[in-house]
């Protein structure tokens, strides 16, 4: 049985990914999310960065669909999402790579770490407020070096999906619950 905390986290992420708010996630929702990242980063669809974001979105959708779409209807229901989100295999093989694709999209200079500005630009496009984004960044940047690394972000993503600890940094990854 899913705890109340986990269910709230899963619902929040589902709502963020459901760009058209039709109660399901499909390829157009993931494409819309990538378009928001592209606009936030100020890149064109024809640029190398724009092409990279399009590929990331395509790869993310393929992974999500493969591991989540139990009825093969080309869309993910909230129930399918919650069932998959509890599976450590889904977390390791889909959720963490998806999160790292978002991280890579925010990492404008591809140096393997993001600044506060890069994180705020990406997270606000995904529906978080600037203050929520800054608070999450401050928690993720545990060594206070001004950067969040891919490793820190991946660990927080895993915590987000699997931890029932309301004080874990991963719990805040999607903003306030």
GROMACS elastic network, one bead per residue, 0.5 to 0.9 nm:
[ bonds ]
;  ai    aj funct       b0    kb
    2     5     6  0.81930   500
    2     6     6  0.62998   500
    2     7     6  0.62360   500
    2    82     6  0.84654   500
    2    83     6  0.88496   500
    2    86     6  0.75949   500
    3     6     6  0.52962   500
    3     7     6  0.61873   500
    3     8     6  0.86752   500
    3   164     6  0.72772   500
    4     7     6  0.51076   500
    4     8     6  0.61943   500
    4     9     6  0.86815   500
    4   164     6  0.88894   500
    5     8     6  0.52237   500
    5     9     6  0.63216   500
    5    10     6  0.87260   500
    5   163     6  0.89560   500
    5   164     6  0.64661   500
    5   165     6  0.84145   500
    5   166     6  0.73486   500
    5   171     6  0.86560   500
    5   177     6  0.84414   500
    6     9     6  0.50278   500
    6    10     6  0.61023   500
    6    11     6  0.85025   500
    6    82     6  0.88592   500
    6    85     6  0.89974   500
    6    86     6  0.85253   500
    6   160     6  0.80651   500
    6   161     6  0.69664   500
    6   162     6  0.77072   500
    6   163     6  0.75988   500
    6   164     6  0.65063   500
    6   171     6  0.86859   500
    7    10     6  0.50771   500
    7    11     6  0.60102   500
    7    12     6  0.84865   500
    7    82     6  0.71070   500
    8    11     6  0.51237   500
    8    12     6  0.60939   500
    8    13     6  0.87367   500
    8   177     6  0.66005   500
    9    12     6  0.51537   500
    9    13     6  0.63664   500
    9    14     6  0.85967   500
    9   160     6  0.73974   500
    9   161     6  0.75899   500
    9   171     6  0.73906   500
    9   172     6  0.88880   500
    9   174     6  0.74846   500
    9   177     6  0.68887   500
   10    13     6  0.53308   500
   10    14     6  0.61020   500
   10    15     6  0.86435   500
   10    78     6  0.85109   500
   10    81     6  0.74294   500
   10    82     6  0.59661   500
   10    85     6  0.69807   500
   10   160     6  0.88967   500
   10   161     6  0.75283   500
   11    14     6  0.50190   500
   11    15     6  0.61234   500
   11    16     6  0.86381   500
   11    78     6  0.72454   500
   11    81     6  0.85309   500
   11    82     6  0.75890   500
   12    15     6  0.52099   500
   12    16     6  0.63272   500
   12    17     6  0.88191   500
   12   174     6  0.71313   500
   12   175     6  0.86558   500
   12   177     6  0.74059   500
   13    16     6  0.50354   500
   13    17     6  0.62577   500
   13    18     6  0.85849   500
   13   174     6  0.67057   500
   14    17     6  0.52247   500
   14    18     6  0.60891   500
   14    23     6  0.87276   500
   14    24     6  0.81989   500
   14    25     6  0.75571   500
   14    77     6  0.88433   500
   14    78     6  0.66965   500
   14    81     6  0.72001   500
   14    82     6  0.86034   500
   15    18     6  0.50774   500
   15    19     6  0.75407   500
   15    21     6  0.72037   500
   15    23     6  0.79876   500
   15    24     6  0.87928   500
   15    25     6  0.87905   500
   15    78     6  0.87591   500
   16    19     6  0.65733   500
   16    21     6  0.88626   500
   16    33     6  0.88310   500
   16   126     6  0.62856   500
   16   127     6  0.64459   500
   16   174     6  0.87707   500
   17    20     6  0.87985   500
   17    21     6  0.87931   500
   17    24     6  0.88243   500
   17    25     6  0.65133   500
   17    26     6  0.89536   500
   17    29     6  0.62655   500
   17    30     6  0.66810   500
   17    32     6  0.89050   500
   17    33     6  0.71223   500
   17   126     6  0.78955   500
   18    21     6  0.52145   500
   18    22     6  0.69742   500
   18    23     6  0.67947   500
   18    24     6  0.61294   500
   18    25     6  0.50745   500
   18    26     6  0.78190   500
   18    29     6  0.56751   500
   18    30     6  0.80623   500
   18    33     6  0.89953   500
   19    22     6  0.81215   500
   19    25     6  0.78748   500
   19    28     6  0.81824   500
   19    30     6  0.77777   500
   19    32     6  0.66310   500
   19    33     6  0.70852   500
   20    23     6  0.83099   500
   20    24     6  0.87033   500
   20    25     6  0.86592   500
   20    28     6  0.85762   500
   20    29     6  0.66945   500
   20    32     6  0.87200   500
   21    24     6  0.74258   500
   21    25     6  0.86430   500
   22    25     6  0.80386   500
   23    76     6  0.87043   500
   23    77     6  0.66986   500
   23    78     6  0.69954   500
   24    29     6  0.87757   500
   24    75     6  0.60544   500
   24    76     6  0.52807   500
   24    78     6  0.65387   500
   25    28     6  0.79591   500
   25    29     6  0.59484   500
   25    30     6  0.76510   500
   25    74     6  0.87649   500
   25    75     6  0.54499   500
   25    77     6  0.66835   500
   25    78     6  0.82539   500
   25    81     6  0.89438   500
   26    29     6  0.54646   500
   26    30     6  0.68408   500
   26    31     6  0.89126   500
   26    61     6  0.77410   500
   26    65     6  0.83153   500
   26    74     6  0.64098   500
   26    76     6  0.63821   500
   27    30     6  0.52413   500
   27    31     6  0.61582   500
   27    32     6  0.85661   500
   27    57     6  0.84267   500
   27    58     6  0.78734   500
   27    61     6  0.59558   500
   27    62     6  0.85817   500
   27    65     6  0.87785   500
   27    74     6  0.79036   500
   27    75     6  0.76322   500
   28    32     6  0.59997   500
   28    33     6  0.85719   500
   29    32     6  0.50275   500
   29    33     6  0.62678   500
   29    34     6  0.87528   500
   30    33     6  0.50271   500
   30    34     6  0.63151   500
   30    35     6  0.86325   500
   30    57     6  0.59739   500
   30    58     6  0.79291   500
   30    60     6  0.76619   500
   30    61     6  0.64638   500
   31    34     6  0.50959   500
   31    35     6  0.61656   500
   31    36     6  0.86893   500
   31    54     6  0.73386   500
   31    57     6  0.58635   500
   31    58     6  0.75762   500
   31    61     6  0.85173   500
   32    36     6  0.62685   500
   32    37     6  0.87446   500
   32    57     6  0.89827   500
   33    36     6  0.51123   500
   33    37     6  0.64084   500
   33    38     6  0.86893   500
   33    57     6  0.80230   500
   33   125     6  0.78490   500
   33   126     6  0.69971   500
   34    37     6  0.50268   500
   34    38     6  0.61138   500
   34    39     6  0.86351   500
   34    50     6  0.89680   500
   34    53     6  0.60659   500
   34    54     6  0.67005   500
   34    56     6  0.79592   500
   34    57     6  0.59529   500
   34   102     6  0.85179   500
   34   105     6  0.83823   500
   35    39     6  0.61576   500
   35    40     6  0.84978   500
   35    45     6  0.85548   500
   35    50     6  0.86269   500
   35    53     6  0.79866   500
   35    54     6  0.80986   500
   36    39     6  0.51534   500
   36    40     6  0.60474   500
   36    41     6  0.85387   500
   36   122     6  0.82295   500
   36   125     6  0.57936   500
   36   126     6  0.76455   500
   37    40     6  0.50101   500
   37    41     6  0.60860   500
   37    42     6  0.84743   500
   37    43     6  0.89054   500
   37    53     6  0.79386   500
   37   102     6  0.83704   500
   37   105     6  0.69138   500
   37   106     6  0.74672   500
   37   121     6  0.79343   500
   37   122     6  0.58811   500
   37   123     6  0.88103   500
   37   125     6  0.63961   500
   37   126     6  0.80367   500
   38    41     6  0.52007   500
   38    42     6  0.60839   500
   38    43     6  0.54467   500
   38    44     6  0.70330   500
   38    45     6  0.76862   500
   38    49     6  0.80012   500
   38    50     6  0.62635   500
   38    53     6  0.69524   500
   38    54     6  0.89580   500
   38   105     6  0.80380   500
   39    43     6  0.62541   500
   39    44     6  0.76811   500
   39   125     6  0.87858   500
   40    43     6  0.79950   500
   40   106     6  0.89888   500
   40   121     6  0.58840   500
   40   122     6  0.66582   500
   40   124     6  0.87524   500
   40   125     6  0.67970   500
   41   105     6  0.83771   500
   41   106     6  0.74852   500
   41   108     6  0.73389   500
   41   118     6  0.83099   500
   41   121     6  0.71539   500
   41   122     6  0.78109   500
   43    46     6  0.83288   500
   43    47     6  0.65545   500
   43    48     6  0.86260   500
   43    49     6  0.64529   500
   43    50     6  0.58233   500
   44    47     6  0.53175   500
   44    48     6  0.85022   500
   44    49     6  0.76871   500
   44    50     6  0.55149   500
   44    51     6  0.85782   500
   45    48     6  0.80912   500
   45    49     6  0.78419   500
   45    51     6  0.61879   500
   45    53     6  0.85636   500
   45    54     6  0.80140   500
   46    49     6  0.82141   500
   46    50     6  0.60372   500
   46    51     6  0.64712   500
   47    51     6  0.61930   500
   47    52     6  0.85341   500
   48    51     6  0.50672   500
   48    52     6  0.61088   500
   48    53     6  0.86729   500
   49    53     6  0.62503   500
   49    54     6  0.86919   500
   49   105     6  0.83900   500
   49   108     6  0.84214   500
   50    53     6  0.51217   500
   50    54     6  0.62845   500
   50    55     6  0.87280   500
   51    54     6  0.50647   500
   51    55     6  0.62711   500
   51    56     6  0.86245   500
   52    55     6  0.51481   500
   52    56     6  0.61376   500
   52    57     6  0.86345   500
   52   105     6  0.82157   500
   53    57     6  0.61385   500
   53    58     6  0.85941   500
   53   101     6  0.85732   500
   53   102     6  0.89843   500
   53   104     6  0.89132   500
   53   105     6  0.64813   500
   54    57     6  0.51570   500
   54    58     6  0.62562   500
   54    59     6  0.86734   500
   55    58     6  0.50386   500
   55    59     6  0.60775   500
   55    60     6  0.84182   500
   56    59     6  0.51244   500
   56    60     6  0.59409   500
   56    61     6  0.85409   500
   56    98     6  0.84437   500
   56   101     6  0.61707   500
   56   102     6  0.82578   500
   56   104     6  0.89275   500
   56   105     6  0.82105   500
   57    60     6  0.50297   500
   57    61     6  0.61234   500
   57    62     6  0.85952   500
   57    98     6  0.88040   500
   57   101     6  0.81760   500
   58    61     6  0.52675   500
   58    62     6  0.62641   500
   58    63     6  0.87652   500
   59    62     6  0.51440   500
   59    63     6  0.62784   500
   59    64     6  0.86522   500
   59    98     6  0.85433   500
   60    63     6  0.52464   500
   60    64     6  0.61445   500
   60    65     6  0.85212   500
   60    94     6  0.76387   500
   60    97     6  0.77900   500
   60    98     6  0.56024   500
   60   101     6  0.75963   500
   61    64     6  0.51117   500
   61    65     6  0.59237   500
   61    66     6  0.83548   500
   61    98     6  0.87578   500
   62    65     6  0.52660   500
   62    66     6  0.59715   500
   62    67     6  0.86531   500
   63    66     6  0.52198   500
   63    67     6  0.63030   500
   63    68     6  0.83590   500
   63    93     6  0.77972   500
   63    94     6  0.56694   500
   63    95     6  0.87680   500
   63    97     6  0.87620   500
   63    98     6  0.81419   500
   64    67     6  0.55080   500
   64    68     6  0.57457   500
   64    69     6  0.76479   500
   64    76     6  0.84230   500
   64    90     6  0.85109   500
   64    94     6  0.60820   500
   64    95     6  0.79002   500
   64    98     6  0.82635   500
   65    68     6  0.51987   500
   65    69     6  0.50666   500
   65    70     6  0.85267   500
   65    72     6  0.83315   500
   65    74     6  0.71498   500
   65    75     6  0.73942   500
   65    76     6  0.72379   500
   66    69     6  0.63784   500
   66    70     6  0.85363   500
   66    72     6  0.89923   500
   67    70     6  0.78510   500
   67    84     6  0.72037   500
   67    89     6  0.89305   500
   67    90     6  0.65084   500
   67    93     6  0.85564   500
   67    94     6  0.74148   500
   68    71     6  0.88895   500
   68    72     6  0.89861   500
   68    75     6  0.89229   500
   68    76     6  0.66665   500
   68    77     6  0.89329   500
   68    80     6  0.59933   500
   68    81     6  0.63780   500
   68    83     6  0.81123   500
   68    84     6  0.57777   500
   68    85     6  0.87399   500
   68    90     6  0.81495   500
   69    72     6  0.53104   500
   69    73     6  0.69656   500
   69    74     6  0.68169   500
   69    75     6  0.64229   500
   69    76     6  0.54872   500
   69    77     6  0.80332   500
   69    80     6  0.66803   500
   69    81     6  0.83698   500
   70    73     6  0.81145   500
   70    76     6  0.82281   500
   70    80     6  0.68899   500
   71    74     6  0.83272   500
   71    75     6  0.86953   500
   71    76     6  0.88020   500
   71    80     6  0.88992   500
   72    75     6  0.75165   500
   72    76     6  0.88812   500
   73    76     6  0.79208   500
   76    79     6  0.80754   500
   76    80     6  0.59783   500
   76    81     6  0.63894   500
   77    80     6  0.51203   500
   77    81     6  0.61771   500
   77    82     6  0.86613   500
   78    81     6  0.50321   500
   78    82     6  0.61761   500
   78    83     6  0.86171   500
   79    82     6  0.51815   500
   79    83     6  0.61463   500
   79    84     6  0.85869   500
   80    83     6  0.51949   500
   80    84     6  0.61565   500
   80    85     6  0.85067   500
   81    84     6  0.52403   500
   81    85     6  0.59666   500
   81    86     6  0.88604   500
   82    85     6  0.50489   500
   82    86     6  0.66210   500
   83    86     6  0.57488   500
   83    87     6  0.72185   500
   84    87     6  0.53739   500
   84    88     6  0.85651   500
   84    89     6  0.86463   500
   84    90     6  0.60377   500
   84    91     6  0.81169   500
   85    88     6  0.76765   500
   85    90     6  0.64041   500
   85    91     6  0.64564   500
   85    95     6  0.78336   500
   85   161     6  0.63386   500
   85   162     6  0.81962   500
   86    89     6  0.87881   500
   86    90     6  0.76908   500
   86    91     6  0.76989   500
   86   161     6  0.69125   500
   86   162     6  0.68454   500
   87    90     6  0.52507   500
   87    91     6  0.63964   500
   87    92     6  0.88084   500
   87   161     6  0.88997   500
   87   162     6  0.85019   500
   88    92     6  0.60952   500
   88    93     6  0.84046   500
   88   158     6  0.87097   500
   88   161     6  0.84933   500
   88   162     6  0.74688   500
   89    92     6  0.51946   500
   89    93     6  0.58288   500
   89    94     6  0.79073   500
   90    93     6  0.52021   500
   90    94     6  0.52189   500
   90    95     6  0.63159   500
   90    96     6  0.85181   500
   91    94     6  0.56161   500
   91    96     6  0.58099   500
   91    97     6  0.84422   500
   91   157     6  0.83448   500
   91   158     6  0.65701   500
   91   161     6  0.68874   500
   91   162     6  0.80684   500
   92    95     6  0.63808   500
   92    96     6  0.55935   500
   92    97     6  0.73641   500
   92   158     6  0.75571   500
   93    96     6  0.66646   500
   93    97     6  0.64601   500
   93    98     6  0.86967   500
   94    97     6  0.53515   500
   94    98     6  0.58288   500
   94    99     6  0.84359   500
   95    98     6  0.50419   500
   95    99     6  0.60312   500
   95   100     6  0.85154   500
   95   157     6  0.74893   500
   95   158     6  0.79398   500
   95   161     6  0.82367   500
   96   100     6  0.60557   500
   96   101     6  0.85250   500
   96   153     6  0.87905   500
   96   154     6  0.59147   500
   96   155     6  0.84457   500
   96   157     6  0.60148   500
   96   158     6  0.65744   500
   97   101     6  0.60558   500
   97   102     6  0.86213   500
   97   154     6  0.81609   500
   98   101     6  0.50305   500
   98   102     6  0.64203   500
   98   103     6  0.86238   500
   99   102     6  0.50704   500
   99   103     6  0.61754   500
   99   104     6  0.86239   500
   99   153     6  0.79033   500
   99   154     6  0.72246   500
   99   157     6  0.68742   500
  100   104     6  0.59746   500
  100   105     6  0.84170   500
  100   150     6  0.68711   500
  100   153     6  0.73818   500
  100   154     6  0.66475   500
  100   157     6  0.88140   500
  101   105     6  0.61494   500
  101   106     6  0.86465   500
  102   106     6  0.63147   500
  102   107     6  0.86100   500
  102   122     6  0.78250   500
  103   106     6  0.51275   500
  103   107     6  0.61133   500
  103   112     6  0.86894   500
  103   113     6  0.82996   500
  103   114     6  0.75771   500
  103   119     6  0.80710   500
  103   122     6  0.83318   500
  103   150     6  0.71449   500
  103   153     6  0.76640   500
  104   108     6  0.75542   500
  104   110     6  0.68724   500
  104   112     6  0.75438   500
  104   113     6  0.85334   500
  104   114     6  0.85919   500
  104   150     6  0.83360   500
  105   108     6  0.66601   500
  105   110     6  0.85672   500
  105   122     6  0.78058   500
  106   109     6  0.87763   500
  106   110     6  0.86924   500
  106   114     6  0.68610   500
  106   115     6  0.89492   500
  106   118     6  0.54402   500
  106   119     6  0.62352   500
  106   120     6  0.88752   500
  106   121     6  0.74024   500
  106   122     6  0.56038   500
  106   123     6  0.86847   500
  107   110     6  0.51834   500
  107   111     6  0.69006   500
  107   112     6  0.68485   500
  107   113     6  0.63603   500
  107   114     6  0.52643   500
  107   115     6  0.80171   500
  107   118     6  0.64970   500
  107   119     6  0.81743   500
  108   111     6  0.81006   500
  108   114     6  0.80369   500
  108   118     6  0.72224   500
  109   112     6  0.83483   500
  109   113     6  0.88132   500
  109   114     6  0.87551   500
  110   113     6  0.75323   500
  110   114     6  0.87025   500
  111   114     6  0.79134   500
  112   148     6  0.86412   500
  112   149     6  0.60768   500
  112   150     6  0.59599   500
  112   151     6  0.89651   500
  113   147     6  0.59005   500
  113   148     6  0.53718   500
  113   150     6  0.60778   500
  114   117     6  0.79431   500
  114   118     6  0.57721   500
  114   119     6  0.63417   500
  114   146     6  0.84908   500
  114   147     6  0.54175   500
  114   148     6  0.53215   500
  114   149     6  0.65551   500
  114   150     6  0.82518   500
  115   118     6  0.51644   500
  115   119     6  0.62185   500
  115   120     6  0.85832   500
  115   137     6  0.84935   500
  115   146     6  0.62649   500
  115   148     6  0.66593   500
  116   119     6  0.51293   500
  116   120     6  0.60503   500
  116   121     6  0.85331   500
  116   133     6  0.82496   500
  116   134     6  0.68128   500
  116   137     6  0.63969   500
  116   138     6  0.84106   500
  116   146     6  0.71551   500
  116   147     6  0.70448   500
  116   148     6  0.81947   500
  117   120     6  0.51989   500
  117   121     6  0.61205   500
  117   122     6  0.87096   500
  117   134     6  0.88832   500
  118   121     6  0.52143   500
  118   122     6  0.63724   500
  118   123     6  0.86012   500
  119   122     6  0.52700   500
  119   123     6  0.58703   500
  119   124     6  0.82989   500
  119   133     6  0.69141   500
  119   134     6  0.80590   500
  119   137     6  0.72647   500
  119   148     6  0.87948   500
  120   123     6  0.51570   500
  120   124     6  0.57691   500
  120   125     6  0.83578   500
  120   128     6  0.84292   500
  120   129     6  0.82941   500
  120   130     6  0.60135   500
  120   131     6  0.86886   500
  120   132     6  0.88113   500
  120   133     6  0.54299   500
  120   134     6  0.67542   500
  120   137     6  0.84229   500
  121   124     6  0.56865   500
  121   125     6  0.65559   500
  121   130     6  0.84679   500
  121   133     6  0.89082   500
  122   125     6  0.53235   500
  122   126     6  0.65217   500
  123   127     6  0.64591   500
  123   128     6  0.54956   500
  123   129     6  0.76822   500
  123   130     6  0.78760   500
  123   132     6  0.88227   500
  123   133     6  0.61928   500
  123   174     6  0.84679   500
  124   127     6  0.51025   500
  124   129     6  0.56079   500
  124   130     6  0.61759   500
  124   132     6  0.88949   500
  124   133     6  0.72202   500
  125   128     6  0.72485   500
  127   174     6  0.87951   500
  127   175     6  0.88934   500
  128   131     6  0.82069   500
  128   132     6  0.61595   500
  128   133     6  0.63086   500
  128   174     6  0.72093   500
  128   175     6  0.61341   500
  128   176     6  0.86379   500
  129   132     6  0.51635   500
  129   133     6  0.61865   500
  129   134     6  0.86316   500
  129   175     6  0.79897   500
  130   133     6  0.50548   500
  130   134     6  0.61682   500
  130   135     6  0.86375   500
  131   134     6  0.50927   500
  131   135     6  0.61592   500
  131   136     6  0.86489   500
  132   135     6  0.51016   500
  132   136     6  0.61913   500
  132   137     6  0.85367   500
  132   172     6  0.84838   500
  132   174     6  0.85732   500
  132   175     6  0.55628   500
  132   176     6  0.71093   500
  133   136     6  0.52117   500
  133   137     6  0.60933   500
  133   138     6  0.86055   500
  133   173     6  0.84512   500
  133   174     6  0.86301   500
  133   175     6  0.71281   500
  134   137     6  0.50026   500
  134   138     6  0.61079   500
  134   139     6  0.86907   500
  135   138     6  0.51353   500
  135   139     6  0.63766   500
  135   140     6  0.86902   500
  135   172     6  0.85077   500
  135   175     6  0.86085   500
  136   139     6  0.51564   500
  136   140     6  0.60832   500
  136   141     6  0.85002   500
  136   169     6  0.73916   500
  136   170     6  0.87268   500
  136   172     6  0.61871   500
  136   173     6  0.61592   500
  136   174     6  0.84212   500
  136   175     6  0.73057   500
  137   140     6  0.50451   500
  137   141     6  0.59369   500
  137   142     6  0.89747   500
  137   146     6  0.89807   500
  137   147     6  0.83512   500
  137   148     6  0.71914   500
  137   173     6  0.88109   500
  138   141     6  0.52456   500
  138   142     6  0.71467   500
  138   144     6  0.76522   500
  138   146     6  0.86257   500
  138   148     6  0.89724   500
  139   142     6  0.59343   500
  139   169     6  0.60877   500
  139   172     6  0.86678   500
  140   143     6  0.85854   500
  140   144     6  0.88793   500
  140   147     6  0.86785   500
  140   148     6  0.62604   500
  140   149     6  0.87376   500
  140   152     6  0.65607   500
  140   153     6  0.71537   500
  140   156     6  0.75328   500
  140   169     6  0.66013   500
  140   170     6  0.83970   500
  140   173     6  0.87920   500
  141   144     6  0.52474   500
  141   145     6  0.68975   500
  141   146     6  0.67263   500
  141   147     6  0.61126   500
  141   148     6  0.52794   500
  141   149     6  0.82040   500
  141   152     6  0.78477   500
  142   145     6  0.81176   500
  142   148     6  0.84562   500
  142   152     6  0.87390   500
  143   146     6  0.82793   500
  143   147     6  0.87421   500
  144   147     6  0.74508   500
  144   148     6  0.89859   500
  145   148     6  0.82553   500
  148   151     6  0.82358   500
  148   152     6  0.62832   500
  148   153     6  0.67995   500
  149   152     6  0.52100   500
  149   153     6  0.62351   500
  149   154     6  0.85773   500
  150   153     6  0.50429   500
  150   154     6  0.59708   500
  150   155     6  0.85473   500
  151   154     6  0.51398   500
  151   155     6  0.61888   500
  151   156     6  0.86324   500
  152   155     6  0.52484   500
  152   156     6  0.62512   500
  152   157     6  0.86876   500
  153   156     6  0.51302   500
  153   157     6  0.61760   500
  153   158     6  0.87246   500
  153   170     6  0.85986   500
  153   173     6  0.89092   500
  154   157     6  0.50741   500
  154   158     6  0.63163   500
  154   159     6  0.86822   500
  155   158     6  0.51981   500
  155   159     6  0.62867   500
  155   160     6  0.86373   500
  155   170     6  0.76301   500
  156   160     6  0.60455   500
  156   161     6  0.88481   500
  156   168     6  0.82001   500
  156   169     6  0.61698   500
  156   171     6  0.78325   500
  156   172     6  0.87670   500
  156   173     6  0.70247   500
  157   161     6  0.65594   500
  157   162     6  0.86880   500
  157   170     6  0.57631   500
  157   171     6  0.85103   500
  157   173     6  0.71149   500
  158   161     6  0.54770   500
  158   162     6  0.60709   500
  158   163     6  0.78268   500
  158   170     6  0.71789   500
  159   162     6  0.52261   500
  159   164     6  0.84009   500
  159   165     6  0.86003   500
  159   168     6  0.71363   500
  159   169     6  0.75385   500
  159   171     6  0.67901   500
  160   163     6  0.60350   500
  160   164     6  0.84707   500
  160   168     6  0.80402   500
  160   169     6  0.78622   500
  160   172     6  0.75209   500
  160   173     6  0.66858   500
  160   174     6  0.83466   500
  161   164     6  0.86230   500
  161   170     6  0.79230   500
  161   171     6  0.80764   500
  163   166     6  0.80203   500
  163   168     6  0.75859   500
  163   170     6  0.78341   500
  163   171     6  0.75211   500
  164   167     6  0.88720   500
  164   168     6  0.83886   500
  164   171     6  0.82127   500
  165   168     6  0.55386   500
  165   170     6  0.89728   500
  165   171     6  0.74068   500
  166   169     6  0.84607   500
  166   170     6  0.88298   500
  166   171     6  0.60792   500
  166   172     6  0.83961   500
  167   170     6  0.83986   500
  167   171     6  0.69041   500
  167   172     6  0.82462   500
  168   171     6  0.54504   500
  168   172     6  0.74054   500
  169   172     6  0.55800   500
  169   173     6  0.68515   500
  170   173     6  0.51199   500
  170   174     6  0.83046   500
  171   174     6  0.73827   500
  171   175     6  0.81083   500
  171   176     6  0.86513   500
  171   177     6  0.85829   500
  172   175     6  0.50500   500
  172   176     6  0.62847   500
  172   177     6  0.78195   500
  173   176     6  0.84810   500
  174   177     6  0.79900   500
